[in-house]
Amino acid sequence: MTVTAAKPLTSYRKHWAQRFGTAPYLPMSRAELNALGWDECDIVLVTGDAYIDHPSFGMALVGRLLEAQGFRVGIISQPDWHSPADFKRLGMPKLFFGITAGNMDSMVNRYTADRKIRSDDAYTPHAEPNKRPDRAVVVYAQRAREAFPAANIVIGSIEASLRRIAHYDYWSDKVRHSVLPDSKADLLIFGNAERALVELSHRLAKGEAIESIRDLRGTAFMAPRGWKPTAEWAEVDSTVLDTPGSVQAHPDPYAMEPAQPADSRVGAGATAIVRVIGRAERLAQRRAARGHTVVRLPSCEQVRDNPVLYAHASRVFHLESNPGNARALVQGHGARDVWLNPPPIPLSTEEMDHVFGLPYARAPHPSYGEAKIPAWEMIRFSINIMRGCFGGCTFCSITEHEGRIIQSRSENSILHEIEQIRDKTPGFTGVISDLGGPTANMYRMACKDPKIENSCRRLSCVYPGICENLNTDHAPLISLYRKARALPGIKKILVGSGLRYDLAVRSPEYVKELVTHHVGGYLKIAPEHTQEGPLSKMMKPGMGAYERFKQMFEKFSKEAGKEQYLIPYFIAAHPGTTDEDMLELALWLKRNGFRLDQVQTFLPTPLALATAMWHTEKNPLRKVTADSEAVAVVRGGRQRKLHKAFLRYHDPENWPALRSALKAMGRADLIGPGKRHLIPPWQPAGTGISSVPGQKAHADKRPQKLCKAVSPGGTALTTRRSKPAAPAKPGKAAPARRHPDVPRHPLSRRKGG
């Protein structure tokens, strides 16, 4: 077997069912099937989200893509999972069920970082909670199998991607199997699924059995223990620490290597046949050998019982993530193996244009009536211009799902979508709410040399510094901004996605363009922390880049005559963070006049490098051994709350806990009434009573006043208050700090870097 190369999405001969044409909406009921003249579906997609026919929602995107290939595609949205009955509503699909949890991981969707049930669901009509089960992919796949035992089951989306190998599960606090054996699925598609889905559908339509399709990039499947595609495949054993394979000396490029080893076949006095192996030929041979090599990760049982091996497996997994050089991976699960083919080849600009240019209705399915769906309201006037992120932030799941290679749309495609919104979306007032993606300013950025890109194994292109081979030119993005806002009927183009400020400072022209025309009062950026300890575990730049960007932001805002503010985002309790680190961050916030409204505590999501640190207390960013670097981890609920309290040092509810902590840290000098103090010694009546067990709050008898003040440089987001703090002034409170897996834009898994 040779894993297939990239075949253009538009190069396939369309399936015969193309004669039915384009459906106004993909059908969700038997009545809709009948109205379209279908007797059955070729493919049925199951999702935990409401069905919104818009490219920002994964099931609509792949559904329309498969429809464009000529297949009849139906959707079962938010089914009742308590029995298989609801999975029978469209009948048994001719080719397969495509099972997803939706745009978000179901566990992140349903639970907070403190493992508490969320009170709403942005992807459900009226934000109604509890419309999907825990670990929805597993539950949906099992119910679909119960409904139709003979049906092919294919799982995918963010939830399946993040659980494709054995992984630490924060909610159950244990290492769980790959989702494949738990779901009993025939095939798992990870990452961006377009290529694999299109080819899989056509091959199944031609009569291939799904159990014989083992050569698709971006797919994983169960196989007998020790199975290999062909005899020529070699296995590299990486199940033991520090031995990811046999150690061989690098060949001398100038050596005269014999065509055959000198052995008994060469008689006495005979002359050995030699030939020169050129560099190009030698590299080609290595690439060919690498393409037929599988790396065996420590088994599920090993990583479950040995945290150090878990960290080692995490490191190996992430080093094999570049589509240009990644090898297949295999991991034992009992008597069987989970086999992972290399990641999918990223889409070209032409393919991205094709996917986003399909005939979407750009609205929720009519069956929802007038119901409000928050995720739809959030993105209905926004544009996704690219995919992927090469930042490599360890807490972020986008690298495990979308990858590090940027996939950009063309200017014409983006401008056409803006016109579509202008002309077809009800309620449009002339303002595009976001022109961005996972990160606002990585559009069209890539490695300067494709050969270098294909051979690179760095986990980040911008940490510890920006790679010299990275093209950081912002000119294409500046051009796009100017053309977009020049369109008739467009009053304002906003950039709501998070900004990678360490890239932006390399282009003062871009910062000026952005600040002058595309900031709606606030601009969000994500320093995440101020101290080197946690920053090094996040793979984030230091505050020097932030300060340079802040100076540019203030300068160009002043030149434009605008009062605008930066919104910095921070994470509490990230691996590598100590109490002292959080104290220093709190002092920085106070010096700069920031009073954060809502903040986020670190949430360990499956497969993320930071999650490996949290679970193992080892650093997989470096070589892992039993004696390698230990990582400080905040596990206890009380300490996690303390770290969050430091970010909200101004909230009287947190003062008792902070006083206790400061005294324990020997920093009681920061308790007092002056500006140099972090918190006061007094307590407003009725506040902070439950912050410290057994400690009673005493009332402050002084009159309470409010005064408005802006931080130095005009970058404060909220009002500064005299004691005690008053409610935030409307319009001046910092927005909620979202977790990396709770995006502003449903298509992206993380906004900003």
WOZIUR-V523643 format. One record per backbone hydrogen bond with DSSP energy under -1.0 kcal/mol. NH is the residue of the N-H (numbers start at 1). CO is the residue of the C=O. If there is no record, write none. Layout:
NH | CO
NH | CO
This chain:
4 | 215
11 | 8
15 | 69
18 | 15
19 | 16
20 | 17
21 | 18
33 | 29
34 | 30
35 | 31
36 | 32
38 | 33
42 | 72
43 | 72
44 | 96
45 | 74
46 | 98
47 | 76
50 | 123
53 | 363
54 | 52
57 | 54
61 | 57
62 | 58
63 | 59
64 | 60
65 | 61
66 | 62
67 | 63
68 | 64
70 | 67
71 | 66
74 | 43
75 | 27
76 | 45
78 | 47
87 | 84
88 | 85
91 | 88
94 | 41
95 | 42
96 | 42
97 | 152
98 | 44
99 | 154
100 | 46
109 | 105
110 | 106
111 | 107
112 | 116
115 | 112
118 | 110
121 | 127
124 | 121
126 | 372
127 | 124
128 | 125
139 | 135
140 | 136
141 | 137
142 | 138
143 | 139
144 | 140
145 | 141
146 | 142
147 | 143
148 | 144
151 | 148
154 | 97
155 | 187
156 | 99
161 | 157
162 | 158
163 | 160
164 | 161
167 | 176
169 | 174
173 | 169
174 | 169
176 | 167
179 | 163
182 | 178
183 | 179
184 | 180
186 | 153
187 | 153
188 | 220
189 | 155
190 | 218
197 | 193
198 | 194
199 | 195
200 | 196
201 | 197
202 | 198
203 | 199
204 | 200
205 | 201
206 | 202
207 | 204
208 | 203
212 | 209
213 | 210
214 | 212
218 | 342
220 | 188
221 | 339
223 | 337
225 | 335
227 | 224
233 | 230
234 | 292
236 | 294
238 | 296
243 | 240
255 | 252
259 | 273
266 | 263
270 | 267
275 | 257
282 | 278
283 | 279
284 | 280
285 | 281
286 | 282
287 | 283
288 | 284
289 | 285
290 | 286
291 | 287
292 | 289
293 | 290
294 | 234
295 | 328
296 | 236
297 | 330
300 | 332
303 | 299
304 | 300
305 | 301
306 | 302
310 | 306
311 | 307
312 | 308
313 | 309
314 | 310
315 | 311
316 | 312
317 | 313
318 | 314
319 | 315
325 | 322
326 | 322
328 | 293
329 | 340
330 | 295
331 | 338
333 | 336
336 | 333
337 | 223
338 | 331
339 | 221
340 | 329
341 | 219
352 | 348
353 | 349
354 | 350
355 | 351
356 | 352
357 | 353
360 | 358
362 | 53
365 | 51
368 | 365
369 | 366
371 | 368
375 | 122
376 | 373
377 | 373
378 | 374
379 | 375
380 | 376
382 | 379
383 | 434
385 | 436
387 | 407
389 | 403
394 | 538
396 | 393
401 | 397
402 | 398
403 | 398
407 | 387
409 | 385
414 | 410
415 | 411
416 | 412
417 | 413
418 | 414
419 | 415
420 | 416
421 | 417
422 | 418
423 | 419
424 | 420
425 | 421
428 | 425
432 | 492
433 | 381
436 | 383
440 | 498
445 | 442
448 | 469
453 | 449
454 | 450
456 | 452
461 | 390
467 | 461
470 | 467
471 | 446
478 | 474
479 | 475
480 | 476
481 | 477
482 | 478
483 | 479
484 | 480
485 | 481
487 | 484
490 | 487
491 | 430
492 | 430
494 | 432
495 | 518
499 | 524
501 | 499
504 | 500
505 | 501
506 | 503
507 | 504
511 | 507
512 | 508
513 | 509
514 | 510
515 | 511
516 | 512
517 | 513
518 | 514
523 | 565
525 | 567
528 | 569
529 | 527
535 | 531
536 | 532
538 | 534
539 | 535
540 | 535
547 | 543
548 | 544
549 | 545
550 | 546
551 | 547
552 | 548
553 | 549
554 | 550
555 | 551
556 | 552
557 | 553
558 | 554
559 | 555
560 | 556
561 | 558
562 | 557
565 | 521
567 | 523
569 | 525
571 | 528
572 | 600
576 | 632
577 | 574
582 | 578
583 | 579
584 | 580
585 | 581
586 | 582
587 | 583
588 | 584
589 | 585
590 | 586
591 | 587
592 | 588
593 | 590
594 | 589
602 | 572
608 | 605
610 | 394
612 | 608
613 | 609
614 | 610
615 | 611
616 | 612
617 | 613
622 | 619
628 | 625
631 | 617
640 | 636
641 | 637
642 | 638
643 | 639
644 | 640
645 | 641
646 | 642
647 | 643
651 | 648
654 | 651
658 | 654
659 | 655
660 | 656
661 | 657
662 | 658
663 | 659
664 | 660
665 | 661
666 | 663
667 | 662
670 | 667
671 | 668
672 | 679
677 | 674
678 | 670
679 | 670
687 | 684
695 | 692
714 | 711
732 | 729
742 | 739
748 | 745
752 | 438
